Amino acid sequence: MDESAKEKPTQSERFPCGFVGHGAPTLATTPAKGQDLSRWTGAIQKPSAILVVSAHWQKRPVSIGTTRTIPLIYDFYGFEKELYELQYPAPGAPFLAESLKARLSERMPVEEEPERGLDHGAWVPLLWMYPEADVPVLPLSLPTQNPAELFELGRILAPLRDEGVFILGSGNLTHNLRRIDMAGSGTTPAWAAEFDEWIRQVLVSRDYDALMDYEQKAPAVDLAHPSREHFVPIILAAGAASVAGDGVGFPVQGFEFLSISRRCVQFG
């Protein structure tokens, strides 16, 4: 499948929210793929801050990274040495952390993580999305895989968009590492293509009931997601979009290793 295919959304005055298919850590050193992310964010204004919810930080209760300077977490093994030498010196967002904690504390228990860094689900795509590392970044944990709870969390976060904050979920819309083809010499398997197309249709039609019932409604869900953490950040992003009834676009599409969806989603 053509990885460069794009569907460009229109943008409202409210800052967009979205989902990035972060793929493998090698995205950091693969310009052919990374530049797709650069083109996406190059077409929208720069946010005041980025609130990122990565599949690779699961912690309950919901936790906020409050460091002023954010270390990187190299949470991958057996890759080229250069990947472990990359830096992304974006500032933290303590100003946002304080207001976010106050907002969330009205609804749920909240913890602070003053030493929390950025895992590869966050810093690898941001390396291409905002390569100058000049936008403050606030990591927020993925506190649950329960669709209704994540959708509601997205709705609680939604007003931050009016402050110029980019609410960004990070995962992959298909993610089965046992079914990847590193050589990429075949064709995308039907189960991956069908699941990816299902989520596209659900988002375009704003069928959030189906989204939250994805385990019953989606095709080949257990093949597409043997575990669910890479999928559910899209539910949080959709919750943030649902408040304003935003339309949707797909600035990056396609697959890597034949079955890992690269689809990125922009609401608004």
ZADO-1210 file (C-alpha; in nm, 4 decimals, padded with zeros to 6 digits):
<atoms>
<atom x="00.0000" y="00.0000" z="00.0000" code="MET" pos="1"/>
<atom x="00.1199" y="00.3493" z="-00.0819" code="ASP" pos="2"/>
<atom x="00.2565" y="00.4963" z="00.2407" code="GLU" pos="3"/>
<atom x="00.2529" y="00.8511" z="00.1071" code="SER" pos="4"/>
<atom x="-00.1230" y="00.8747" z="00.0512" code="ALA" pos="5"/>
<atom x="-00.2753" y="01.1690" z="00.2352" code="LYS" pos="6"/>
<atom x="-00.6149" y="01.3067" z="00.3238" code="GLU" pos="7"/>
<atom x="-00.5765" y="01.6630" z="00.4480" code="LYS" pos="8"/>
<atom x="-00.8316" y="01.7954" z="00.6974" code="PRO" pos="9"/>
<atom x="-00.9426" y="02.1514" z="00.7281" code="THR" pos="10"/>
<atom x="-00.8446" y="02.3298" z="01.0485" code="GLN" pos="11"/>
<atom x="-01.0666" y="02.5295" z="01.2807" code="SER" pos="12"/>
<atom x="-00.9526" y="02.8103" z="01.5114" code="GLU" pos="13"/>
<atom x="-00.9406" y="02.5627" z="01.8001" code="ARG" pos="14"/>
<atom x="-00.6098" y="02.3750" z="01.7953" code="PHE" pos="15"/>
<atom x="-00.6393" y="02.0284" z="01.6422" code="PRO" pos="16"/>
<atom x="-00.6042" y="01.7126" z="01.8434" code="CYS" pos="17"/>
<atom x="-00.4909" y="01.3855" z="01.7013" code="GLY" pos="18"/>
<atom x="-00.3210" y="01.0496" z="01.6999" code="PHE" pos="19"/>
<atom x="00.0212" y="00.9586" z="01.5642" code="VAL" pos="20"/>
<atom x="00.1177" y="00.6128" z="01.4441" code="GLY" pos="21"/>
<atom x="00.4627" y="00.6059" z="01.6003" code="HIS" pos="22"/>
<atom x="00.5824" y="00.2801" z="01.4481" code="GLY" pos="23"/>
<atom x="00.9230" y="00.1352" z="01.5252" code="ALA" pos="24"/>
<atom x="01.2075" y="00.3304" z="01.6912" code="PRO" pos="25"/>
<atom x="01.3838" y="00.3277" z="01.3525" code="THR" pos="26"/>
<atom x="01.1377" y="00.5963" z="01.2432" code="LEU" pos="27"/>
<atom x="01.3813" y="00.8370" z="01.4100" code="ALA" pos="28"/>
<atom x="01.6432" y="00.7662" z="01.1434" code="THR" pos="29"/>
<atom x="01.4161" y="00.7027" z="00.8437" code="THR" pos="30"/>
<atom x="01.3560" y="01.0317" z="00.6593" code="PRO" pos="31"/>
<atom x="01.1282" y="00.8728" z="00.3993" code="ALA" pos="32"/>
<atom x="00.8756" y="00.8055" z="00.6756" code="LYS" pos="33"/>
<atom x="00.9606" y="01.0827" z="00.9183" code="GLY" pos="34"/>
<atom x="00.9111" y="01.3542" z="00.6596" code="GLN" pos="35"/>
<atom x="00.5457" y="01.2528" z="00.6316" code="ASP" pos="36"/>
<atom x="00.5086" y="01.3663" z="00.9927" code="LEU" pos="37"/>
<atom x="00.7000" y="01.6868" z="00.9230" code="SER" pos="38"/>
<atom x="00.4646" y="01.7709" z="00.6370" code="ARG" pos="39"/>
<atom x="00.1657" y="01.7098" z="00.8618" code="TRP" pos="40"/>
<atom x="00.2681" y="01.9501" z="01.1349" code="THR" pos="41"/>
<atom x="00.4177" y="02.1918" z="00.8854" code="GLY" pos="42"/>
<atom x="00.0664" y="02.2487" z="00.7514" code="ALA" pos="43"/>
<atom x="-00.0729" y="02.3655" z="01.0873" code="ILE" pos="44"/>
<atom x="00.0330" y="02.6383" z="01.3245" code="GLN" pos="45"/>
<atom x="00.2717" y="02.5658" z="01.6097" code="LYS" pos="46"/>
<atom x="00.1018" y="02.4714" z="01.9386" code="PRO" pos="47"/>
<atom x="00.1636" y="02.6392" z="02.2715" code="SER" pos="48"/>
<atom x="00.2391" y="02.2962" z="02.4184" code="ALA" pos="49"/>
<atom x="00.1974" y="01.9273" z="02.3393" code="ILE" pos="50"/>
<atom x="00.0137" y="01.6945" z="02.5754" code="LEU" pos="51"/>
<atom x="00.1166" y="01.3446" z="02.4681" code="VAL" pos="52"/>
<atom x="-00.0414" y="01.0179" z="02.5802" code="VAL" pos="53"/>
<atom x="00.1759" y="00.7269" z="02.4693" code="SER" pos="54"/>
<atom x="00.0981" y="00.3571" z="02.4602" code="ALA" pos="55"/>
<atom x="00.4322" y="00.3044" z="02.6317" code="HIS" pos="56"/>
<atom x="00.3418" y="00.4790" z="02.9573" code="TRP" pos="57"/>
<atom x="00.0604" y="00.2941" z="03.1272" code="GLN" pos="58"/>
<atom x="00.0024" y="00.4018" z="03.4859" code="LYS" pos="59"/>
<atom x="-00.2980" y="00.4366" z="03.7097" code="ARG" pos="60"/>
<atom x="-00.4012" y="00.6706" z="03.8582" code="PRO" pos="61"/>
<atom x="-00.3456" y="00.9141" z="03.5766" code="VAL" pos="62"/>
<atom x="-00.0014" y="01.0678" z="03.6149" code="SER" pos="63"/>
<atom x="00.1502" y="01.3903" z="03.4861" code="ILE" pos="64"/>
<atom x="00.5158" y="01.4353" z="03.3981" code="GLY" pos="65"/>
<atom x="00.6165" y="01.7593" z="03.5683" code="THR" pos="66"/>
<atom x="00.9871" y="01.7910" z="03.4891" code="THR" pos="67"/>
<atom x="01.1150" y="02.1197" z="03.3459" code="ARG" pos="68"/>
<atom x="01.3688" y="01.9473" z="03.1224" code="THR" pos="69"/>
<atom x="01.2607" y="01.6131" z="02.9838" code="ILE" pos="70"/>
<atom x="01.5032" y="01.3203" z="02.9643" code="PRO" pos="71"/>
<atom x="01.4564" y="01.0613" z="02.6931" code="LEU" pos="72"/>
<atom x="01.3735" y="00.7006" z="02.7710" code="ILE" pos="73"/>
<atom x="01.5386" y="00.4581" z="02.5290" code="TYR" pos="74"/>
<atom x="01.2827" y="00.1865" z="02.5945" code="ASP" pos="75"/>
<atom x="01.3866" y="-00.0438" z="02.3118" code="PHE" pos="76"/>
<atom x="01.6579" y="-00.3041" z="02.2717" code="TYR" pos="77"/>
<atom x="01.8835" y="-00.4440" z="02.0017" code="GLY" pos="78"/>
<atom x="01.8755" y="-00.1470" z="01.7647" code="PHE" pos="79"/>
<atom x="02.1551" y="00.0515" z="01.6027" code="GLU" pos="80"/>
<atom x="02.3820" y="00.2459" z="01.8366" code="LYS" pos="81"/>
<atom x="02.2886" y="00.5783" z="01.6777" code="GLU" pos="82"/>
<atom x="01.9322" y="00.5495" z="01.8061" code="LEU" pos="83"/>
<atom x="02.0592" y="00.5527" z="02.1646" code="TYR" pos="84"/>
<atom x="02.2597" y="00.8677" z="02.0973" code="GLU" pos="85"/>
<atom x="01.9727" y="01.0777" z="01.9629" code="LEU" pos="86"/>
<atom x="01.8546" y="01.3729" z="02.1681" code="GLN" pos="87"/>
<atom x="01.5304" y="01.5687" z="02.1751" code="TYR" pos="88"/>
<atom x="01.5839" y="01.8583" z="02.4174" code="PRO" pos="89"/>
<atom x="01.2283" y="01.9915" z="02.4290" code="ALA" pos="90"/>
<atom x="01.1344" y="02.1826" z="02.7445" code="PRO" pos="91"/>
<atom x="00.8804" y="02.0498" z="02.9883" code="GLY" pos="92"/>
<atom x="00.5522" y="02.2258" z="03.0523" code="ALA" pos="93"/>
<atom x="00.5251" y="02.2806" z="03.4299" code="PRO" pos="94"/>
<atom x="00.2845" y="02.5705" z="03.3699" code="PHE" pos="95"/>
<atom x="00.0471" y="02.3313" z="03.1957" code="LEU" pos="96"/>
<atom x="00.1064" y="02.0526" z="03.4472" code="ALA" pos="97"/>
<atom x="-00.0160" y="02.2702" z="03.7324" code="GLU" pos="98"/>
<atom x="-00.3393" y="02.3721" z="03.5638" code="SER" pos="99"/>
<atom x="-00.3982" y="02.0217" z="03.4318" code="LEU" pos="100"/>
<atom x="-00.3597" y="01.8689" z="03.7755" code="LYS" pos="101"/>
<atom x="-00.6161" y="02.1122" z="03.9128" code="ALA" pos="102"/>
<atom x="-00.8555" y="02.0302" z="03.6295" code="ARG" pos="103"/>
<atom x="-00.8204" y="01.6535" z="03.6620" code="LEU" pos="104"/>
<atom x="-00.8240" y="01.6492" z="04.0420" code="SER" pos="105"/>
<atom x="-01.1841" y="01.7629" z="04.0371" code="GLU" pos="106"/>
<atom x="-01.2775" y="01.4344" z="03.8689" code="ARG" pos="107"/>
<atom x="-01.0232" y="01.1678" z="03.9625" code="MET" pos="108"/>
<atom x="-00.7074" y="01.0865" z="04.1593" code="PRO" pos="109"/>
<atom x="-00.3952" y="01.2368" z="03.9995" code="VAL" pos="110"/>
<atom x="-00.0253" y="01.1838" z="04.0633" code="GLU" pos="111"/>
<atom x="00.2813" y="01.3825" z="03.9600" code="GLU" pos="112"/>
<atom x="00.5951" y="01.2227" z="03.8144" code="GLU" pos="113"/>
<atom x="00.8720" y="01.4824" z="03.8531" code="PRO" pos="114"/>
<atom x="01.1368" y="01.2612" z="03.6891" code="GLU" pos="115"/>
<atom x="00.9301" y="01.1214" z="03.4041" code="ARG" pos="116"/>
<atom x="01.0962" y="01.1293" z="03.0630" code="GLY" pos="117"/>
<atom x="00.9632" y="01.0796" z="02.7119" code="LEU" pos="118"/>
<atom x="00.9381" y="00.7191" z="02.5927" code="ASP" pos="119"/>
<atom x="00.9958" y="00.6345" z="02.2278" code="HIS" pos="120"/>
<atom x="00.6245" y="00.6512" z="02.1538" code="GLY" pos="121"/>
<atom x="00.6513" y="01.0227" z="02.2279" code="ALA" pos="122"/>
<atom x="00.9976" y="01.1474" z="02.1351" code="TRP" pos="123"/>
<atom x="01.0508" y="00.9477" z="01.8156" code="VAL" pos="124"/>
<atom x="00.7542" y="01.0995" z="01.6262" code="PRO" pos="125"/>
<atom x="00.8079" y="01.4422" z="01.7855" code="LEU" pos="126"/>
<atom x="01.1619" y="01.4387" z="01.6489" code="LEU" pos="127"/>
<atom x="01.0031" y="01.4779" z="01.3054" code="TRP" pos="128"/>
<atom x="00.6875" y="01.6651" z="01.3962" code="MET" pos="129"/>
<atom x="00.8678" y="01.9473" z="01.5784" code="TYR" pos="130"/>
<atom x="01.2372" y="01.8964" z="01.4947" code="PRO" pos="131"/>
<atom x="01.3483" y="02.2221" z="01.6558" code="GLU" pos="132"/>
<atom x="01.2357" y="02.0847" z="01.9938" code="ALA" pos="133"/>
<atom x="01.1018" y="02.4286" z="02.0836" code="ASP" pos="134"/>
<atom x="00.7490" y="02.3311" z="02.1900" code="VAL" pos="135"/>
<atom x="00.6964" y="02.2401" z="02.5582" code="PRO" pos="136"/>
<atom x="00.5925" y="01.8776" z="02.6035" code="VAL" pos="137"/>
<atom x="00.3820" y="01.7333" z="02.8840" code="LEU" pos="138"/>
<atom x="00.3583" y="01.3527" z="02.9075" code="PRO" pos="139"/>
<atom x="00.0364" y="01.2143" z="03.0527" code="LEU" pos="140"/>
<atom x="00.0025" y="00.8472" z="03.1417" code="SER" pos="141"/>
<atom x="-00.2454" y="00.6090" z="02.9842" code="LEU" pos="142"/>
<atom x="-00.4400" y="00.5283" z="03.3011" code="PRO" pos="143"/>
<atom x="-00.6743" y="00.2603" z="03.1691" code="THR" pos="144"/>
<atom x="-00.7743" y="00.0658" z="02.8605" code="GLN" pos="145"/>
<atom x="-01.1435" y="00.1103" z="02.9353" code="ASN" pos="146"/>
<atom x="-01.2944" y="00.2875" z="02.6323" code="PRO" pos="147"/>
<atom x="-01.5607" y="00.4837" z="02.8203" code="ALA" pos="148"/>
<atom x="-01.3102" y="00.6121" z="03.0756" code="GLU" pos="149"/>
<atom x="-01.0608" y="00.7149" z="02.8077" code="LEU" pos="150"/>
<atom x="-01.3270" y="00.8881" z="02.5995" code="PHE" pos="151"/>
<atom x="-01.4378" y="01.0842" z="02.9047" code="GLU" pos="152"/>
<atom x="-01.0769" y="01.1729" z="02.9881" code="LEU" pos="153"/>
<atom x="-01.0428" y="01.3128" z="02.6377" code="GLY" pos="154"/>
<atom x="-01.3527" y="01.5250" z="02.6908" code="ARG" pos="155"/>
<atom x="-01.2097" y="01.6586" z="03.0165" code="ILE" pos="156"/>
<atom x="-00.8874" y="01.7522" z="02.8378" code="LEU" pos="157"/>
<atom x="-01.0652" y="01.9124" z="02.5403" code="ALA" pos="158"/>
<atom x="-01.0723" y="02.2734" z="02.6734" code="PRO" pos="159"/>
<atom x="-00.6919" y="02.2772" z="02.6580" code="LEU" pos="160"/>
<atom x="-00.7278" y="02.2978" z="02.2810" code="ARG" pos="161"/>
<atom x="-00.8621" y="02.6504" z="02.3217" code="ASP" pos="162"/>
<atom x="-00.5295" y="02.7363" z="02.4872" code="GLU" pos="163"/>
<atom x="-00.3342" y="02.6142" z="02.1848" code="GLY" pos="164"/>
<atom x="-00.2433" y="02.2763" z="02.3332" code="VAL" pos="165"/>
<atom x="-00.1976" y="01.9843" z="02.0929" code="PHE" pos="166"/>
<atom x="-00.3590" y="01.6787" z="02.2563" code="ILE" pos="167"/>
<atom x="-00.1814" y="01.3854" z="02.0916" code="LEU" pos="168"/>
<atom x="-00.2357" y="01.0144" z="02.1396" code="GLY" pos="169"/>
<atom x="00.0478" y="00.7886" z="02.0265" code="SER" pos="170"/>
<atom x="00.0241" y="00.4222" z="01.9308" code="GLY" pos="171"/>
<atom x="-00.0594" y="00.2303" z="01.6136" code="ASN" pos="172"/>
<atom x="-00.4014" y="00.1469" z="01.4761" code="LEU" pos="173"/>
<atom x="-00.2841" y="-00.2068" z="01.3997" code="THR" pos="174"/>
<atom x="-00.0070" y="-00.3537" z="01.6135" code="HIS" pos="175"/>
<atom x="00.0789" y="-00.7235" z="01.6147" code="ASN" pos="176"/>
<atom x="00.4546" y="-00.7666" z="01.6411" code="LEU" pos="177"/>
<atom x="00.4269" y="-01.1413" z="01.5846" code="ARG" pos="178"/>
<atom x="00.2825" y="-01.0825" z="01.2389" code="ARG" pos="179"/>
<atom x="00.5242" y="-00.8243" z="01.1004" code="ILE" pos="180"/>
<atom x="00.7393" y="-00.8796" z="00.7925" code="ASP" pos="181"/>
<atom x="01.0659" y="-00.6915" z="00.8396" code="MET" pos="182"/>
<atom x="01.1534" y="-00.7338" z="00.4720" code="ALA" pos="183"/>
<atom x="00.8201" y="-00.5914" z="00.3642" code="GLY" pos="184"/>
<atom x="00.8297" y="-00.8089" z="00.0550" code="SER" pos="185"/>
<atom x="00.4700" y="-00.9252" z="00.0449" code="GLY" pos="186"/>
<atom x="00.1321" y="-00.7569" z="00.0670" code="THR" pos="187"/>
<atom x="-00.0585" y="-00.6191" z="00.3622" code="THR" pos="188"/>
<atom x="-00.2611" y="-00.9034" z="00.5169" code="PRO" pos="189"/>
<atom x="-00.6368" y="-00.8773" z="00.4901" code="ALA" pos="190"/>
<atom x="-00.6916" y="-00.8588" z="00.8666" code="TRP" pos="191"/>
<atom x="-00.4688" y="-00.5499" z="00.8970" code="ALA" pos="192"/>
<atom x="-00.6214" y="-00.3734" z="00.5979" code="ALA" pos="193"/>
<atom x="-00.9752" y="-00.4495" z="00.7152" code="GLU" pos="194"/>
<atom x="-00.9176" y="-00.3243" z="01.0689" code="PHE" pos="195"/>
<atom x="-00.7449" y="-00.0090" z="00.9457" code="ASP" pos="196"/>
<atom x="-01.0303" y="00.0624" z="00.7062" code="GLU" pos="197"/>
<atom x="-01.2863" y="-00.0042" z="00.9791" code="TRP" pos="198"/>
<atom x="-01.1343" y="00.2548" z="01.2105" code="ILE" pos="199"/>
<atom x="-01.1108" y="00.5027" z="00.9228" code="ARG" pos="200"/>
<atom x="-01.4821" y="00.4661" z="00.8522" code="GLN" pos="201"/>
<atom x="-01.5735" y="00.4877" z="01.2202" code="VAL" pos="202"/>
<atom x="-01.3807" y="00.8123" z="01.2628" code="LEU" pos="203"/>
<atom x="-01.5132" y="00.9702" z="00.9438" code="VAL" pos="204"/>
<atom x="-01.8716" y="00.8915" z="01.0445" code="SER" pos="205"/>
<atom x="-01.8064" y="00.9947" z="01.4075" code="ARG" pos="206"/>
<atom x="-01.9541" y="00.6653" z="01.5213" code="ASP" pos="207"/>
<atom x="-01.8091" y="00.6916" z="01.8687" code="TYR" pos="208"/>
<atom x="-02.0443" y="00.4251" z="02.0035" code="ASP" pos="209"/>
<atom x="-01.8830" y="00.1753" z="01.7658" code="ALA" pos="210"/>
<atom x="-01.5384" y="00.3035" z="01.8577" code="LEU" pos="211"/>
<atom x="-01.5985" y="00.2429" z="02.2265" code="MET" pos="212"/>
<atom x="-01.7412" y="-00.1020" z="02.1461" code="ASP" pos="213"/>
<atom x="-01.4501" y="-00.1859" z="01.9159" code="TYR" pos="214"/>
<atom x="-01.3832" y="-00.5221" z="02.0815" code="GLU" pos="215"/>
<atom x="-01.7237" y="-00.6414" z="01.9578" code="GLN" pos="216"/>
<atom x="-01.7610" y="-00.4336" z="01.6409" code="LYS" pos="217"/>
<atom x="-01.4159" y="-00.4252" z="01.4781" code="ALA" pos="218"/>
<atom x="-01.3012" y="-00.6995" z="01.2398" code="PRO" pos="219"/>
<atom x="-01.0056" y="-00.9178" z="01.3391" code="ALA" pos="220"/>
<atom x="-00.9521" y="-00.7230" z="01.6601" code="VAL" pos="221"/>
<atom x="-00.7445" y="-00.9944" z="01.8260" code="ASP" pos="222"/>
<atom x="-00.5126" y="-01.0146" z="01.5259" code="LEU" pos="223"/>
<atom x="-00.4867" y="-00.6386" z="01.4939" code="ALA" pos="224"/>
<atom x="-00.4298" y="-00.5896" z="01.8682" code="HIS" pos="225"/>
<atom x="-00.3276" y="-00.8939" z="02.0737" code="PRO" pos="226"/>
<atom x="-00.2911" y="-00.6332" z="02.3473" code="SER" pos="227"/>
<atom x="-00.4861" y="-00.3099" z="02.3337" code="ARG" pos="228"/>
<atom x="-00.2506" y="-00.0377" z="02.4559" code="GLU" pos="229"/>
<atom x="-00.1448" y="00.0776" z="02.1077" code="HIS" pos="230"/>
<atom x="-00.5054" y="00.1217" z="01.9965" code="PHE" pos="231"/>
<atom x="-00.6770" y="00.2918" z="02.2880" code="VAL" pos="232"/>
<atom x="-00.4997" y="00.6321" z="02.2701" code="PRO" pos="233"/>
<atom x="-00.7175" y="00.7030" z="01.9645" code="ILE" pos="234"/>
<atom x="-01.0225" y="00.6791" z="02.1922" code="ILE" pos="235"/>
<atom x="-00.8873" y="00.9543" z="02.4159" code="LEU" pos="236"/>
<atom x="-00.8146" y="01.1718" z="02.1121" code="ALA" pos="237"/>
<atom x="-01.1646" y="01.1095" z="01.9771" code="ALA" pos="238"/>
<atom x="-01.3089" y="01.2108" z="02.3128" code="GLY" pos="239"/>
<atom x="-01.1210" y="01.5397" z="02.2938" code="ALA" pos="240"/>
<atom x="-01.2584" y="01.5925" z="01.9425" code="ALA" pos="241"/>
<atom x="-01.6158" y="01.4993" z="02.0264" code="SER" pos="242"/>
<atom x="-01.6787" y="01.8105" z="02.2352" code="VAL" pos="243"/>
<atom x="-01.6549" y="02.0316" z="01.9276" code="ALA" pos="244"/>
<atom x="-01.7851" y="01.7789" z="01.6762" code="GLY" pos="245"/>
<atom x="-01.4659" y="01.8093" z="01.4733" code="ASP" pos="246"/>
<atom x="-01.4183" y="01.6595" z="01.1311" code="GLY" pos="247"/>
<atom x="-01.1289" y="01.4258" z="01.0688" code="VAL" pos="248"/>
<atom x="-00.8418" y="01.3853" z="00.8253" code="GLY" pos="249"/>
<atom x="-00.5616" y="01.1348" z="00.7804" code="PHE" pos="250"/>
<atom x="-00.2340" y="01.3147" z="00.7078" code="PRO" pos="251"/>
<atom x="-00.0348" y="00.9902" z="00.6986" code="VAL" pos="252"/>
<atom x="-00.1578" y="00.6488" z="00.5878" code="GLN" pos="253"/>
<atom x="-00.0171" y="00.3136" z="00.4840" code="GLY" pos="254"/>
<atom x="00.1663" y="00.0310" z="00.6558" code="PHE" pos="255"/>
<atom x="00.5174" y="-00.0565" z="00.7628" code="GLU" pos="256"/>
<atom x="00.6473" y="-00.4117" z="00.7921" code="PHE" pos="257"/>
<atom x="00.3304" y="-00.4939" z="00.5949" code="LEU" pos="258"/>
<atom x="00.0934" y="-00.5019" z="00.8926" code="SER" pos="259"/>
<atom x="00.1702" y="-00.2082" z="01.1264" code="ILE" pos="260"/>
<atom x="-00.0647" y="00.0784" z="01.0424" code="SER" pos="261"/>
<atom x="00.1042" y="00.4151" z="01.0006" code="ARG" pos="262"/>
<atom x="-00.2294" y="00.5969" z="00.9936" code="ARG" pos="263"/>
<atom x="-00.2227" y="00.9327" z="01.1700" code="CYS" pos="264"/>
<atom x="-00.5396" y="01.1185" z="01.2591" code="VAL" pos="265"/>
<atom x="-00.6113" y="01.4898" z="01.2834" code="GLN" pos="266"/>
<atom x="-00.9355" y="01.6137" z="01.4349" code="PHE" pos="267"/>
<atom x="-01.0140" y="01.9751" z="01.3567" code="GLY" pos="268"/>
</atoms>
